[in-house]
């Protein structure tokens, strides 16, 4: 990344170039679970996580998409895939 305060920080991103919300919610939950595992392992690209999309999804719960409860639910939902 460039510019303060993020100069030289690394990031992981997932990009969805969707024209409609589609199944982004499902993909986002899996992304949250993967980010949690990467952060716990102190992965070298884990300074920041970005979900980049062109189409809003879950608009009614936007403010809580990355809440602790949502992350926990995502990890539990995808535990077999992210933990092996």
C-alpha positions as CSV (number, residue, x, y, z in Angstrom):
1,X,0.0,0.0,0.0
2,X,1.1,3.6,-0.5
3,X,0.7,6.7,1.6
4,X,0.6,7.2,5.3
5,X,-0.5,5.7,7.6
6,X,-0.4,2.5,5.4
7,X,2.9,2.9,3.6
8,X,4.4,-0.5,2.7
9,X,1.6,-2.4,4.5
10,X,0.5,-5.6,2.8
11,X,-3.0,-6.7,2.1
12,X,-5.1,-9.6,0.9
13,X,-8.1,-8.8,-1.3
14,X,-10.9,-10.6,-3.0
15,X,-12.5,-8.9,-5.9
16,X,-16.1,-9.5,-7.2
17,X,-16.9,-7.7,-10.4
18,X,-20.6,-8.6,-10.2
19,X,-23.3,-6.5,-11.7
20,X,-25.8,-7.8,-9.1
21,X,-25.5,-8.9,-5.5
22,X,-25.7,-12.6,-6.6
23,X,-24.2,-15.0,-4.1
24,X,-21.7,-12.5,-2.7
25,X,-22.9,-13.0,0.9
26,X,-21.9,-16.7,0.7
27,X,-18.5,-15.8,-0.7
28,X,-18.0,-13.0,1.8
29,X,-18.7,-15.4,4.7
30,X,-16.0,-17.7,3.4
31,X,-13.6,-14.7,2.9
32,X,-14.2,-13.7,6.6
33,X,-13.3,-17.2,7.8
34,X,-10.1,-17.2,5.7
35,X,-9.1,-13.8,6.9
36,X,-9.6,-14.9,10.5
37,X,-7.4,-17.9,10.0
38,X,-4.7,-15.8,8.2
39,X,-4.7,-13.2,10.9
40,X,-4.4,-15.8,13.6
41,X,-1.4,-17.4,11.8
42,X,0.1,-13.9,11.3
43,X,0.2,-14.4,7.6
44,X,2.7,-12.0,5.9
45,X,-0.1,-10.4,3.8
46,X,-2.4,-9.9,6.7
47,X,-2.0,-6.3,7.6
48,X,-5.3,-5.5,5.9
49,X,-8.1,-7.4,4.3
50,X,-10.2,-5.9,1.5
51,X,-13.4,-7.1,-0.1
52,X,-13.8,-5.2,-3.4
53,X,-17.1,-5.2,-5.2
54,X,-19.0,-3.3,-7.7
55,X,-22.4,-4.4,-6.5
56,X,-23.7,-3.9,-2.9
57,X,-24.9,-7.0,-1.0
58,X,-26.6,-7.5,2.3
59,X,-27.5,-3.9,2.4
60,X,-29.8,-4.3,5.4
61,X,-26.9,-5.6,7.5
62,X,-24.0,-3.6,6.0
63,X,-22.9,-2.0,9.3
64,X,-22.4,-5.4,10.9
65,X,-20.8,-7.4,8.0
66,X,-17.5,-7.7,9.8
67,X,-18.7,-7.7,13.4
68,X,-17.2,-10.2,15.8
69,X,-20.5,-12.2,15.8
70,X,-20.4,-12.3,12.0
71,X,-16.8,-13.4,11.9
72,X,-17.5,-16.1,14.4
73,X,-20.5,-17.4,12.5
74,X,-18.5,-17.4,9.3
75,X,-15.6,-19.4,10.9
76,X,-18.0,-21.9,12.3
77,X,-19.9,-22.2,9.0
78,X,-16.7,-22.8,7.0
79,X,-14.6,-24.5,9.7
80,X,-14.0,-27.7,7.8
81,X,-12.8,-25.9,4.7
82,X,-10.6,-23.3,6.4
83,X,-9.2,-25.6,9.1
84,X,-8.9,-28.8,7.0
